């Protein structure tokens, strides 16, 4: 009897050790998002929980400084998965603009997620009807060194306007809206999901116009900067906006560390796309997920698991 008990006890101990070993050896993923009041953090938290449930891979969420910081975190080995703008990851991969002289290729693309819309908001009383009319005007182009500032430069360039041709100001979206409301600026650039709260609030008490970026200029932009996609801001997104506005957008995109296995990234990507319904119920931006959208406008190579 004692021998039998000892054998059973030994077997149970072996099973316990094996169980602990198995749990301890499972892959874990750290996801970098953005500030804890922003869309990246909220969307990333929702997706992280759903992918954890569907794949069995524990995903922990980190609040960060968003796109540029997230790419640097992957390069430093501090996270394995991150949300970034597809234009910013293009800069990093080529070592230009925001990453001038700092080429980072430690990451690859998993999937584009949703549109971050390039919106040019103007005061109609200033006689502005097209982007070309911004020449000689007071224009906010976003925070200094931000992705928005680079988008503004590129869009203006397509219309033959440079920063030297405008009275450039570097204001946040909220500060830009306040300045336009107070007639301190004539227009501003805003790159965010549409409708954007700062613009919605501005339009309640101020007449505004969101400028078109027509097909010809959008094609010109895409030829030089392939990370842009065309995007319509639906009619009624803002007070007084009675027709859809043609513009361009960059994309919030999942990137992954090159160190992640093909199988892991395949499972994450598969469950991301197939889990659209669950993700959309958890966060409105999930409605934009699709396999076609996931690959359009992406200039950085896909991870083999995502490509599969």
N, C-alpha and C positions, 0 to 999 in steps of 0.2 A: 504493500500500500504506500509506504513511504517513498519507494522508488517511483511508483506511478505518479504520486503527487509532485515529486521533484521534476519528473519529465514534463508534466503539464505546466508546472510553474516556469520551467526553462523555455518551453515552447511559447508561452504567453509573453515572456520577457523578450524573446527574439522577435515576435510579431510587433510588440510595442516599439522596439528599437527600429525595426524596419519602417514602421509607420511614421515615427519621428523623422527618420532619415528622408523618407519620401516627401514629407511635408516641407522639410528644411531645404530640400534640393529643388523644389518647384521654382520656376522662373517668376520673378517679380518685376514689375515695370513702374517706373516713376514718370509721371506726365507733367510737363511744364505748361502752364496756361498763361494767365495774365493777372492783372490786379483783381482782388477779390470782389470788386463791385462791377466788373466788366463782363462782356459776353464770353470772352475766351474762358474765363474761370467757370461761369455758370454752365456753358455748353460742355466744356471738358469734364466737369464734375458729373453731369448727367450721362455722358458717353462712357466715362470711366466706370461708373457703377454698372451700367448695362453690359459692357464688354467683360467685366469681371464675372458677372453672373453667367454669361453665355459661354465664355471660354475657360473659366476656372483659373485664369491668370490674375493674381492680385494686382490691381492698378491703384497707385496712390497719387493724389493730386497735389501739385505745388502751385502756390500763387507766386508769380514772377513779374519781371518788367516787360513781358511780352516778346515780340518777334526776335529782335536782335539778341536780347539776353538769352532767349530760349535756344537759339542756335549755338551760342557760346557754351551753354550748359551741356548740350549734347557733345560738343567737341571736348569738353572737360571730363566727360564720363559721369556727370552728376545726374543726368536723366536719360531715358531711352526713347521717350515719345514726347512730342511737343506740337503745339499749334502755332503757326506762323503765317504771315502774309506771303503769298507766292512771289511777289516782287522782291521782298526782302531776302528770301532764301535764294533767289536768283543772284542778287548782289553778293551774297556770301559765297556762293559756289564759284563765282567769277572773280571775287576779290575787288569789287568796284563800289562806287557810291558810299553807302553806309559802312561798307567793309573795305574801303580803299586801302589796298596793301595788305589786307588780312584775309587771304583766301582760305575758306573752310569747306572741306569736302568729306567730313566725317559722318554725313547724314545722306539719306535718300528720301524720296517721296513715298508716302503711303497712300494718301487720297486727298483731293480737294474737297472742301466741306460746304462752304456757303459764300455768297458774294459780299464783299466789302466795297460799297459803291462810291465811285468818285463823283461827288456832287459839287457843282460850282454854283453858289448862291449869290445873287446880286440884288441890289436895290434898283428897281425899274426906273425910279426917279432920276437915276444917274445916267440914263440913256444907254444902258447896257442890254443888248439883245443877243450877242454872241461872245464867245471867248475872245475873239479878236478885239472886241470893244474894251477889254481890260487894259489895253495900252494907255498909259498916262493916269491910271486910276489908283486909288488906295486899296490894296488887296492883301488880305491875310492868307498866308500859304501854310498854316499849321505851325506847330512848334519847331524851333530850329533843330535841324538834324533828324527830323522825324521822317517816317515813310511818306506821310502826306506832303511834306515839302518836296520830296523827289517826284511824287506824282504830279504835283502842281507844275514843277519845272518842265516835266516831259509833256504835259498837256498843252501848256503855253507854247512850248517849242513847236508843236505840231501846227499851231496857228501863226507861227512867225513872230511870237512875242517872247522876250527874255525877261529875266528878273530885273535887268537894267532898264527895261521899258515901263516898269510899274513902280509905285511907291510901296515896296514890300514890307509887310509886317508879319511877325511871327507870334501868332496868338493861338491858344487852344481853341477847341470847337466852341466851348461855352463862352469864352472871352470874345471870340470872333462874332458870335451871335449878339452879344451885348453891344459890341462896337458898331455893328451894322444897325442895330436898333437905335443907337444914339447918333447915327450918321457920322461916325468917326472913320468908318471905312466904307467903300462902295461895294465890295464883294469879298467872299472868302471861299476857300477850298475845304471840303470836309470829306474824309474817306471813312465810311462806316456803313453798317447795315441800314437800309432804308425801309421805312421812314426813321429818321434820326431824331431823338428827343430834343436836342438843342435847336434843330430847325423847326420842328413842330411847335415848340414853345415860342420861337421867334415869330413864326407866321401868324400866330393868334392875334398879335397886335401890330403887325408890320407887313405891308405889301412886299412880297419877294418874288423873284423869278429864279427857277432852277434852269441853268443854261443847257441847251442841247450840245452834245458832241456827235456831229453827224457821221453818216456811214463812211464818207471819204476820209475824214480826219481820224476816225476810229481805225480804219484800215491802215492808215499811215502810221499810227501809234503801234498797232500790232505787228507791223512789219519790222519795226525797229526794236520794240519791246514785246516779245511774244507772250509775256505773262498777263497781258490785258485781255479781257473778254468784253463783248458788248452786253449792255444790260439796260432794260427799260425801267425807269421809276414809274410805277403805275399811277394813272390819273387819280387825283384825290388823296395822294400821300400827304400833301400839305394844303392848308387853306388857300384857295385861289388857284390851285394847280388843276386845271380842268382837262388836261390832256396828258398822256404819257410822255415822259421826257427820255429821249435817247441819250445814253451816256456810256461810260465804260466802267469796269470794275476790276479789282484784284480779288484774290480768293484767300479766305482763311483755309489753311491746309495742314493736315497731319504730316509731320516728318518723323522719321525714326533713325535711331543709331544704326550704322552699318554693322554693328556687332550683334544685333538681334538676328536670330536664326530665321531661315526661310519659312519654316513651319509656323513659328510664332507669328510672324508678320502676316502670313497667309490667313491664319485663323482670326487675327484681329481685323484684317481687311474684309474678309468674308462676312463676319458677324456685324461689322459696321454697316455694310450695304444691306444685308438681309434684315438687320435690326432697325431699319428706318422707321417703321411704325412705332416701336417702343421709344426710339429716340425722339421722334416728333411729339409724342405725348409728354415727354419729359422736358423738351425745349423746342420752341417754335422753329428755330433754325434747322432742325432736323428735316423739315419739309423740303429743303433744297438738296438733300442727299440723293445721288443717283450714280450708277456706274459710268454713265456718259459724262456727267458734270465732273466726276472725280478725276478725269484725265485731261480735260480741255484746258488749254492755257498754262500747262505745266512745262517748265523748261529744265527742271532738274530731274535726272534719271530716277526711275522708280526702283524701290527695293525689289529684289527677285521674288519675295513672298507676295508683295502687292501686285506685281506684274502677273504672277501666276493666277 
